[in-house]
Amino acid sequence: MYDRIRLFLGKPTCVNNVNIYSPTIDGIAEIGEVVYNIYITLASFNKEVILKTLFGISNENYSLIENEDTFDILTSIPAVVHETEKAFSFFTKADVKYDLTSSSYMVENLTFVNKGNYLEVSEMLKRLNGMAIDENKTIKFKNEKAKKMYEKLMQLKSKNVKNDADSLELKDMLSILCNADGNGIDVFNIGKLTVYQVYEHFERLNIKEQHKRLLNVWANGHLSSEDKLPEWITKSKL
């Protein structure tokens, strides 16, 4: 379970007595955005991206292990384990090591991540880093043809439907927040924000900006009686 207020205030979330942090923009700048994105991929146990994109496993070879347990597969490869240790160390600000005996990522004598909770940790890390969580259950397909058809439809959808946050890079969002009126954020202090705070603030700014733009349209009578003016005082996704 996560606490949205703690995330909003930039405070860590605790898992098995180990704090997980949403990194600050300054912290991301220290290691570089590319390394930061690699760390998210590793620490969130994204098996397909880790094996195919980061480690170059072919589609044919990946298909042989696609249905194998994610934690077992990723912890059986020393290179993946080593890089995942570094990723977890970054997000916990602690020295995380993998213990072969217990098959767990440890912080000193504390069991941090294991086969029983890695999905929970993965979801928490995504939230801490401003990533949307798919609340839907895993889709089960009747056959391989149905699966491939679904994947093609999702690829087509992703190409044609994008929101502002998808098309903008992190640097662009930082620049927009610095130039937005009345939020007290500028180039001199934005580095202190966590990446969660950046995405959350940007989401709220985007909602408010849409309301502001449509307000003028509504005031001039250009909206029909069936159209509703979107409210900006509403629950955010993050």
MODELLER restraints for C-alpha pairs under 7 A, 6 or more apart:
rsr = mdl.restraints
at = mdl.atoms
rsr.add(forms.Gaussian(group=physical.xy_distance, feature=features.Distance(at['CA:7:A'], at['CA:128:A']), mean=6.87, stdev=0.5))
rsr.add(forms.Gaussian(group=physical.xy_distance, feature=features.Distance(at['CA:7:A'], at['CA:196:A']), mean=6.96, stdev=0.5))
rsr.add(forms.Gaussian(group=physical.xy_distance, feature=features.Distance(at['CA:8:A'], at['CA:197:A']), mean=5.87, stdev=0.5))
rsr.add(forms.Gaussian(group=physical.xy_distance, feature=features.Distance(at['CA:10:A'], at['CA:22:A']), mean=6.92, stdev=0.5))
rsr.add(forms.Gaussian(group=physical.xy_distance, feature=features.Distance(at['CA:10:A'], at['CA:194:A']), mean=5.95, stdev=0.5))
rsr.add(forms.Gaussian(group=physical.xy_distance, feature=features.Distance(at['CA:10:A'], at['CA:197:A']), mean=6.87, stdev=0.5))
rsr.add(forms.Gaussian(group=physical.xy_distance, feature=features.Distance(at['CA:12:A'], at['CA:19:A']), mean=5.70, stdev=0.5))
rsr.add(forms.Gaussian(group=physical.xy_distance, feature=features.Distance(at['CA:12:A'], at['CA:20:A']), mean=5.36, stdev=0.5))
rsr.add(forms.Gaussian(group=physical.xy_distance, feature=features.Distance(at['CA:12:A'], at['CA:21:A']), mean=4.58, stdev=0.5))
rsr.add(forms.Gaussian(group=physical.xy_distance, feature=features.Distance(at['CA:12:A'], at['CA:22:A']), mean=6.82, stdev=0.5))
rsr.add(forms.Gaussian(group=physical.xy_distance, feature=features.Distance(at['CA:13:A'], at['CA:19:A']), mean=5.48, stdev=0.5))
rsr.add(forms.Gaussian(group=physical.xy_distance, feature=features.Distance(at['CA:13:A'], at['CA:20:A']), mean=5.22, stdev=0.5))
rsr.add(forms.Gaussian(group=physical.xy_distance, feature=features.Distance(at['CA:13:A'], at['CA:21:A']), mean=6.59, stdev=0.5))
rsr.add(forms.Gaussian(group=physical.xy_distance, feature=features.Distance(at['CA:14:A'], at['CA:20:A']), mean=6.05, stdev=0.5))
rsr.add(forms.Gaussian(group=physical.xy_distance, feature=features.Distance(at['CA:15:A'], at['CA:112:A']), mean=6.94, stdev=0.5))
rsr.add(forms.Gaussian(group=physical.xy_distance, feature=features.Distance(at['CA:16:A'], at['CA:111:A']), mean=6.88, stdev=0.5))
rsr.add(forms.Gaussian(group=physical.xy_distance, feature=features.Distance(at['CA:16:A'], at['CA:112:A']), mean=5.80, stdev=0.5))
rsr.add(forms.Gaussian(group=physical.xy_distance, feature=features.Distance(at['CA:18:A'], at['CA:112:A']), mean=6.58, stdev=0.5))
rsr.add(forms.Gaussian(group=physical.xy_distance, feature=features.Distance(at['CA:19:A'], at['CA:92:A']), mean=5.72, stdev=0.5))
rsr.add(forms.Gaussian(group=physical.xy_distance, feature=features.Distance(at['CA:20:A'], at['CA:91:A']), mean=5.64, stdev=0.5))
rsr.add(forms.Gaussian(group=physical.xy_distance, feature=features.Distance(at['CA:20:A'], at['CA:92:A']), mean=4.61, stdev=0.5))
rsr.add(forms.Gaussian(group=physical.xy_distance, feature=features.Distance(at['CA:21:A'], at['CA:91:A']), mean=5.37, stdev=0.5))
rsr.add(forms.Gaussian(group=physical.xy_distance, feature=features.Distance(at['CA:21:A'], at['CA:92:A']), mean=5.85, stdev=0.5))
rsr.add(forms.Gaussian(group=physical.xy_distance, feature=features.Distance(at['CA:22:A'], at['CA:91:A']), mean=6.92, stdev=0.5))
rsr.add(forms.Gaussian(group=physical.xy_distance, feature=features.Distance(at['CA:22:A'], at['CA:128:A']), mean=4.90, stdev=0.5))
rsr.add(forms.Gaussian(group=physical.xy_distance, feature=features.Distance(at['CA:22:A'], at['CA:129:A']), mean=5.90, stdev=0.5))
rsr.add(forms.Gaussian(group=physical.xy_distance, feature=features.Distance(at['CA:22:A'], at['CA:194:A']), mean=5.59, stdev=0.5))
rsr.add(forms.Gaussian(group=physical.xy_distance, feature=features.Distance(at['CA:22:A'], at['CA:195:A']), mean=6.20, stdev=0.5))
rsr.add(forms.Gaussian(group=physical.xy_distance, feature=features.Distance(at['CA:22:A'], at['CA:196:A']), mean=6.21, stdev=0.5))
rsr.add(forms.Gaussian(group=physical.xy_distance, feature=features.Distance(at['CA:23:A'], at['CA:91:A']), mean=6.78, stdev=0.5))
rsr.add(forms.Gaussian(group=physical.xy_distance, feature=features.Distance(at['CA:23:A'], at['CA:194:A']), mean=5.22, stdev=0.5))
rsr.add(forms.Gaussian(group=physical.xy_distance, feature=features.Distance(at['CA:23:A'], at['CA:195:A']), mean=5.96, stdev=0.5))
rsr.add(forms.Gaussian(group=physical.xy_distance, feature=features.Distance(at['CA:24:A'], at['CA:191:A']), mean=6.38, stdev=0.5))
rsr.add(forms.Gaussian(group=physical.xy_distance, feature=features.Distance(at['CA:24:A'], at['CA:192:A']), mean=5.72, stdev=0.5))
rsr.add(forms.Gaussian(group=physical.xy_distance, feature=features.Distance(at['CA:24:A'], at['CA:193:A']), mean=5.32, stdev=0.5))
rsr.add(forms.Gaussian(group=physical.xy_distance, feature=features.Distance(at['CA:24:A'], at['CA:194:A']), mean=3.84, stdev=0.5))
rsr.add(forms.Gaussian(group=physical.xy_distance, feature=features.Distance(at['CA:24:A'], at['CA:195:A']), mean=5.73, stdev=0.5))
rsr.add(forms.Gaussian(group=physical.xy_distance, feature=features.Distance(at['CA:25:A'], at['CA:191:A']), mean=4.60, stdev=0.5))
rsr.add(forms.Gaussian(group=physical.xy_distance, feature=features.Distance(at['CA:25:A'], at['CA:192:A']), mean=6.35, stdev=0.5))
rsr.add(forms.Gaussian(group=physical.xy_distance, feature=features.Distance(at['CA:25:A'], at['CA:193:A']), mean=6.16, stdev=0.5))
rsr.add(forms.Gaussian(group=physical.xy_distance, feature=features.Distance(at['CA:25:A'], at['CA:194:A']), mean=6.01, stdev=0.5))
rsr.add(forms.Gaussian(group=physical.xy_distance, feature=features.Distance(at['CA:25:A'], at['CA:195:A']), mean=6.14, stdev=0.5))
rsr.add(forms.Gaussian(group=physical.xy_distance, feature=features.Distance(at['CA:26:A'], at['CA:191:A']), mean=4.73, stdev=0.5))
rsr.add(forms.Gaussian(group=physical.xy_distance, feature=features.Distance(at['CA:26:A'], at['CA:192:A']), mean=6.43, stdev=0.5))
rsr.add(forms.Gaussian(group=physical.xy_distance, feature=features.Distance(at['CA:28:A'], at['CA:36:A']), mean=6.21, stdev=0.5))
rsr.add(forms.Gaussian(group=physical.xy_distance, feature=features.Distance(at['CA:39:A'], at['CA:87:A']), mean=4.61, stdev=0.5))
rsr.add(forms.Gaussian(group=physical.xy_distance, feature=features.Distance(at['CA:41:A'], at['CA:50:A']), mean=6.74, stdev=0.5))
rsr.add(forms.Gaussian(group=physical.xy_distance, feature=features.Distance(at['CA:42:A'], at['CA:50:A']), mean=6.54, stdev=0.5))
rsr.add(forms.Gaussian(group=physical.xy_distance, feature=features.Distance(at['CA:42:A'], at['CA:84:A']), mean=5.48, stdev=0.5))
rsr.add(forms.Gaussian(group=physical.xy_distance, feature=features.Distance(at['CA:42:A'], at['CA:87:A']), mean=6.67, stdev=0.5))
rsr.add(forms.Gaussian(group=physical.xy_distance, feature=features.Distance(at['CA:43:A'], at['CA:84:A']), mean=6.02, stdev=0.5))
rsr.add(forms.Gaussian(group=physical.xy_distance, feature=features.Distance(at['CA:43:A'], at['CA:87:A']), mean=5.95, stdev=0.5))
rsr.add(forms.Gaussian(group=physical.xy_distance, feature=features.Distance(at['CA:43:A'], at['CA:88:A']), mean=6.12, stdev=0.5))
rsr.add(forms.Gaussian(group=physical.xy_distance, feature=features.Distance(at['CA:43:A'], at['CA:122:A']), mean=6.58, stdev=0.5))
rsr.add(forms.Gaussian(group=physical.xy_distance, feature=features.Distance(at['CA:44:A'], at['CA:122:A']), mean=4.11, stdev=0.5))
rsr.add(forms.Gaussian(group=physical.xy_distance, feature=features.Distance(at['CA:44:A'], at['CA:125:A']), mean=6.52, stdev=0.5))
rsr.add(forms.Gaussian(group=physical.xy_distance, feature=features.Distance(at['CA:44:A'], at['CA:126:A']), mean=7.00, stdev=0.5))
rsr.add(forms.Gaussian(group=physical.xy_distance, feature=features.Distance(at['CA:45:A'], at['CA:122:A']), mean=6.52, stdev=0.5))
rsr.add(forms.Gaussian(group=physical.xy_distance, feature=features.Distance(at['CA:47:A'], at['CA:70:A']), mean=6.22, stdev=0.5))
rsr.add(forms.Gaussian(group=physical.xy_distance, feature=features.Distance(at['CA:51:A'], at['CA:57:A']), mean=5.55, stdev=0.5))
rsr.add(forms.Gaussian(group=physical.xy_distance, feature=features.Distance(at['CA:52:A'], at['CA:58:A']), mean=6.30, stdev=0.5))
rsr.add(forms.Gaussian(group=physical.xy_distance, feature=features.Distance(at['CA:71:A'], at['CA:115:A']), mean=6.00, stdev=0.5))
rsr.add(forms.Gaussian(group=physical.xy_distance, feature=features.Distance(at['CA:74:A'], at['CA:80:A']), mean=6.32, stdev=0.5))
rsr.add(forms.Gaussian(group=physical.xy_distance, feature=features.Distance(at['CA:74:A'], at['CA:81:A']), mean=6.97, stdev=0.5))
rsr.add(forms.Gaussian(group=physical.xy_distance, feature=features.Distance(at['CA:75:A'], at['CA:81:A']), mean=5.64, stdev=0.5))
rsr.add(forms.Gaussian(group=physical.xy_distance, feature=features.Distance(at['CA:85:A'], at['CA:96:A']), mean=5.50, stdev=0.5))
rsr.add(forms.Gaussian(group=physical.xy_distance, feature=features.Distance(at['CA:85:A'], at['CA:97:A']), mean=5.68, stdev=0.5))
rsr.add(forms.Gaussian(group=physical.xy_distance, feature=features.Distance(at['CA:85:A'], at['CA:98:A']), mean=6.84, stdev=0.5))
rsr.add(forms.Gaussian(group=physical.xy_distance, feature=features.Distance(at['CA:88:A'], at['CA:96:A']), mean=6.25, stdev=0.5))
rsr.add(forms.Gaussian(group=physical.xy_distance, feature=features.Distance(at['CA:89:A'], at['CA:95:A']), mean=5.30, stdev=0.5))
rsr.add(forms.Gaussian(group=physical.xy_distance, feature=features.Distance(at['CA:89:A'], at['CA:96:A']), mean=5.18, stdev=0.5))
rsr.add(forms.Gaussian(group=physical.xy_distance, feature=features.Distance(at['CA:94:A'], at['CA:107:A']), mean=6.85, stdev=0.5))
rsr.add(forms.Gaussian(group=physical.xy_distance, feature=features.Distance(at['CA:95:A'], at['CA:107:A']), mean=6.12, stdev=0.5))
rsr.add(forms.Gaussian(group=physical.xy_distance, feature=features.Distance(at['CA:96:A'], at['CA:105:A']), mean=6.42, stdev=0.5))
rsr.add(forms.Gaussian(group=physical.xy_distance, feature=features.Distance(at['CA:96:A'], at['CA:106:A']), mean=5.55, stdev=0.5))
rsr.add(forms.Gaussian(group=physical.xy_distance, feature=features.Distance(at['CA:96:A'], at['CA:107:A']), mean=4.95, stdev=0.5))
rsr.add(forms.Gaussian(group=physical.xy_distance, feature=features.Distance(at['CA:97:A'], at['CA:105:A']), mean=5.52, stdev=0.5))
rsr.add(forms.Gaussian(group=physical.xy_distance, feature=features.Distance(at['CA:97:A'], at['CA:106:A']), mean=5.30, stdev=0.5))
rsr.add(forms.Gaussian(group=physical.xy_distance, feature=features.Distance(at['CA:97:A'], at['CA:107:A']), mean=6.63, stdev=0.5))
rsr.add(forms.Gaussian(group=physical.xy_distance, feature=features.Distance(at['CA:98:A'], at['CA:104:A']), mean=5.71, stdev=0.5))
rsr.add(forms.Gaussian(group=physical.xy_distance, feature=features.Distance(at['CA:98:A'], at['CA:105:A']), mean=4.23, stdev=0.5))
rsr.add(forms.Gaussian(group=physical.xy_distance, feature=features.Distance(at['CA:98:A'], at['CA:106:A']), mean=5.94, stdev=0.5))
rsr.add(forms.Gaussian(group=physical.xy_distance, feature=features.Distance(at['CA:99:A'], at['CA:105:A']), mean=6.07, stdev=0.5))
rsr.add(forms.Gaussian(group=physical.xy_distance, feature=features.Distance(at['CA:99:A'], at['CA:106:A']), mean=6.65, stdev=0.5))
rsr.add(forms.Gaussian(group=physical.xy_distance, feature=features.Distance(at['CA:103:A'], at['CA:114:A']), mean=6.50, stdev=0.5))
rsr.add(forms.Gaussian(group=physical.xy_distance, feature=features.Distance(at['CA:104:A'], at['CA:111:A']), mean=6.37, stdev=0.5))
rsr.add(forms.Gaussian(group=physical.xy_distance, feature=features.Distance(at['CA:104:A'], at['CA:112:A']), mean=7.00, stdev=0.5))
rsr.add(forms.Gaussian(group=physical.xy_distance, feature=features.Distance(at['CA:104:A'], at['CA:113:A']), mean=5.62, stdev=0.5))
rsr.add(forms.Gaussian(group=physical.xy_distance, feature=features.Distance(at['CA:104:A'], at['CA:114:A']), mean=4.53, stdev=0.5))
rsr.add(forms.Gaussian(group=physical.xy_distance, feature=features.Distance(at['CA:105:A'], at['CA:111:A']), mean=6.37, stdev=0.5))
rsr.add(forms.Gaussian(group=physical.xy_distance, feature=features.Distance(at['CA:105:A'], at['CA:112:A']), mean=5.53, stdev=0.5))
rsr.add(forms.Gaussian(group=physical.xy_distance, feature=features.Distance(at['CA:105:A'], at['CA:113:A']), mean=5.00, stdev=0.5))
rsr.add(forms.Gaussian(group=physical.xy_distance, feature=features.Distance(at['CA:105:A'], at['CA:114:A']), mean=6.40, stdev=0.5))
rsr.add(forms.Gaussian(group=physical.xy_distance, feature=features.Distance(at['CA:106:A'], at['CA:112:A']), mean=5.13, stdev=0.5))
rsr.add(forms.Gaussian(group=physical.xy_distance, feature=features.Distance(at['CA:128:A'], at['CA:196:A']), mean=5.51, stdev=0.5))
rsr.add(forms.Gaussian(group=physical.xy_distance, feature=features.Distance(at['CA:129:A'], at['CA:195:A']), mean=5.73, stdev=0.5))
rsr.add(forms.Gaussian(group=physical.xy_distance, feature=features.Distance(at['CA:129:A'], at['CA:196:A']), mean=5.04, stdev=0.5))
rsr.add(forms.Gaussian(group=physical.xy_distance, feature=features.Distance(at['CA:130:A'], at['CA:195:A']), mean=6.62, stdev=0.5))
rsr.add(forms.Gaussian(group=physical.xy_distance, feature=features.Distance(at['CA:130:A'], at['CA:196:A']), mean=4.58, stdev=0.5))
rsr.add(forms.Gaussian(group=physical.xy_distance, feature=features.Distance(at['CA:130:A'], at['CA:199:A']), mean=5.48, stdev=0.5))
rsr.add(forms.Gaussian(group=physical.xy_distance, feature=features.Distance(at['CA:130:A'], at['CA:238:A']), mean=6.77, stdev=0.5))
rsr.add(forms.Gaussian(group=physical.xy_distance, feature=features.Distance(at['CA:141:A'], at['CA:147:A']), mean=5.71, stdev=0.5))
rsr.add(forms.Gaussian(group=physical.xy_distance, feature=features.Distance(at['CA:173:A'], at['CA:202:A']), mean=6.81, stdev=0.5))
rsr.add(forms.Gaussian(group=physical.xy_distance, feature=features.Distance(at['CA:177:A'], at['CA:185:A']), mean=6.53, stdev=0.5))
rsr.add(forms.Gaussian(group=physical.xy_distance, feature=features.Distance(at['CA:177:A'], at['CA:202:A']), mean=6.82, stdev=0.5))
rsr.add(forms.Gaussian(group=physical.xy_distance, feature=features.Distance(at['CA:178:A'], at['CA:185:A']), mean=5.21, stdev=0.5))
rsr.add(forms.Gaussian(group=physical.xy_distance, feature=features.Distance(at['CA:178:A'], at['CA:186:A']), mean=4.35, stdev=0.5))
rsr.add(forms.Gaussian(group=physical.xy_distance, feature=features.Distance(at['CA:178:A'], at['CA:187:A']), mean=6.07, stdev=0.5))
rsr.add(forms.Gaussian(group=physical.xy_distance, feature=features.Distance(at['CA:200:A'], at['CA:238:A']), mean=6.07, stdev=0.5))
rsr.add(forms.Gaussian(group=physical.xy_distance, feature=features.Distance(at['CA:204:A'], at['CA:236:A']), mean=6.96, stdev=0.5))
rsr.add(forms.Gaussian(group=physical.xy_distance, feature=features.Distance(at['CA:207:A'], at['CA:232:A']), mean=5.53, stdev=0.5))
rsr.add(forms.Gaussian(group=physical.xy_distance, feature=features.Distance(at['CA:208:A'], at['CA:232:A']), mean=5.00, stdev=0.5))
rsr.add(forms.Gaussian(group=physical.xy_distance, feature=features.Distance(at['CA:211:A'], at['CA:230:A']), mean=5.73, stdev=0.5))
rsr.add(forms.Gaussian(group=physical.xy_distance, feature=features.Distance(at['CA:211:A'], at['CA:231:A']), mean=6.42, stdev=0.5))
rsr.add(forms.Gaussian(group=physical.xy_distance, feature=features.Distance(at['CA:211:A'], at['CA:232:A']), mean=6.17, stdev=0.5))
rsr.add(forms.Gaussian(group=physical.xy_distance, feature=features.Distance(at['CA:214:A'], at['CA:229:A']), mean=6.85, stdev=0.5))
rsr.add(forms.Gaussian(group=physical.xy_distance, feature=features.Distance(at['CA:217:A'], at['CA:223:A']), mean=6.65, stdev=0.5))
